[in-house]
Structure formats: structure tokens, C-alpha cells
Amino acid sequence: PPVMRNSSVEKAEEIVAIPDEFLKHDSYNGITIHTSHLPSKYTTNPLIFTEMLKRSMVNWMKEGKKGIWIHVSKANVDLIPVLVKDCGFEFQVTTSDDKGTRGLVLTKWLLPTQSRLPHGPTHQCGIGALVLHPITGEMLVLQEKSGPAAKRNLWKMPTGLTDPGEDIHIAAVRELKEETGLDCKFDSVLCFRQAHGGLFNRSDLFFVCLCTLDDKYVFEASNGVNGDGTKHGEVLTFTPQEAEILDIKWMDIEDFSEQDVWKTSPLYMEINEILRQQVKKHIEINKNNADQAKNIQFGSKSLTSKTSLSKFGFIPKSLPVGFSRGSQTVFIPSSSNSKL
């Protein structure tokens, strides 16, 4: 029989299970509910919502459903206490929709076994960008205004976290623009590091990306004193991110690697050796192209157009999934695909 409202509620009327039209059934025998999609008469009073949900859960358990995901919008925060205290839901993760509206996801496992629902987000993803000067092979470095690196007066690569839904190679180019004001192009992923126990006890994936200056800087950087490329970089205008970046400059890889912080870290000594090898390859390629470059006017056909290091790393390839909508990005050794 229909459950009746408590006499303390506004007026008695039948309380039914949550209508199926407001539910999303998934292929794992789970159910998702968005409180923002429910009529206000279901969510205005937490007691009514609780009774509807309890009746629904009885039905779902009979149907063999396994887990419930409830997305609670800010407008429905009054439902959170009853979901946790009266219905046994657990906090899962905060979310943000396309409009930037934040919400909270709560979950409940319906079976009398240990929950098999996935944990909330376990990783964050960051990038470090290696940019080499097209002529000297010096690397682009910066100092931050705050944080661990600033405390140690450390010169470091431009770094940052990926945004939700953002590919690694897109994040590298974006972070470079935001932190230095330079337009760059992604070349390849050189290596990545995995760490645990970070912010909110999350693990961290950090991708070291090789990037190159946009071609427009090649002409400018080669217009040095005497026009022979021996003086360069003066016309490259750095625009430090005001809130975060203290200073930016070009630095020799050996000076970078000899900073005290790096010398005490076997981990970063290993990473810096990879950077050193990239600089070495860059110089070798430039040297091999030197004879040909003597007869090339910078700007019309640049030296760096021949200085590609991507064959030494992993490059992105975006492909349609096929059996479902959209495309995804796979990073492959560049030597395995001569077209890229």
C-alpha cells in the first residue's frame, strides 16, 4: 500500500517510488538520480524524498539492482543529511557540470556484500614542459612566487595540472602560454613520473613534454646583432603570469641540473638526464643541418623546421572510438607511425 506522509508534514497524500522517467539505468545494474532533474515537490521536503527513496530501494533490490548514484545539486543540499543518516549513503565525489555548477555525488551499495562501486577520483595529472632555444639549446625555466619551488629559489620547467577533459598535449601548450606568454607547439612526451600520497591523498601522474617555440619566433630570435644568429632571444618577450611567476629566462641544462635540490634527488637526477639527452640531440641535429642552413634565409625557411625530436618520444593520435561516440587520444612511439 502507498506510504502516507507523517502528520507533521504539510498535508497527507500518497508517497510513491521515484518515477522511472527520472532514473538512469546503467549496464552494471546501477541507477543514477540527479536531484536537479526531479520535480520540486519531490525534493523540497527531505522527509518526503527519504520515503520515496526508501520505497524505491525496496523495489530496486527486488529487481537485482546493485548500486545507486545520487547527484545532489546545491539547491538540494538539505537532502544530504537524510541521505547519509537515514538511507546509509556514502560521500563519493564533488562534480561540476558544463556550466561550472558544483554538486555532490553520494552512493549506496544495495547488495549484502562488500561494495564494488569504484572509488572517487584517485589521480591528478600534471605536465612539465621542456622548451629548448632553437639555436643555443638552452632550456626555458622560471621561478615561482610561492610554493615549495619558490621556498627553495628553484629554477624549474613550466608546470601545471590538466583541466577536466583536457588532453596532456593541450595542457602543455596552454600552461606555457599562461605562465610565460609564449606560443608553443607540442612535440612529444619524453617520460612520466608516478607518485602517491599527494593532495587529498591522491596519486599523481606527471608527464614531461617536449615543446617547441612557434615558428614566428624563429625569425625574430635569429634577427640578432649582425643578423647572424649569434645574438638571439632579445626579441622573445616573456610575459610572466602575474599571480604565480616571478621570473623567466633561458638556462644551460648543466646549470639547471646542478641546482642543489636536484642533486639530492635520485628521482630528479634521472629525469634531468633525460632532459640532458634531449638537449644533446637538439645540438647534434642543428650541427648536422649547419651546412645546409648557411644558405637558408631565416624566416623564409627556418632551421628549426628541420629540428624535430619527436622520433625520440611519444606523440598523440586522436582516433574515433568506433563502438561508442567520440574520439580518444592514444600516445604512441613516433617511430611507429611515419605519418605523424
Summary of the structure (lengths in Angstrom):
residues: 340
radius of gyration: 27.9
end to end distance: 66.1
largest distance: 93.3
contacts: 938
relative contact order: 0.10
helix: 34%
strand: 29%
